[in-house]
Amino acid sequence: MGNKEMDKIIKNKFRLSISLGVIFLTTVLSLPILNEYAKNFMQISFGNFSIAYIYVAIFIYLISWGLTLIYVKKTNEMEERN
């Protein structure tokens, strides 16, 4: 594998990392915004758990795993192509 091919893989991985990072940060940073501007919605309870707790405990956890799986799959595809 030549330097040009390696540089292309590194650029593609960097772009993928940035885009997935933006998705993750948007998800995480939306919690305080939702808590401030949608207080009534975030305080709705299911059993003993509020929507805010469910958002953190379940949704962000699933997003983290999902983004990790996407990253691993895409980077493996990038390396197999070259």
Order of alpha helices (4+ residues) and beta strands (2+ residues): alpha-alpha-beta-beta-alpha-alpha
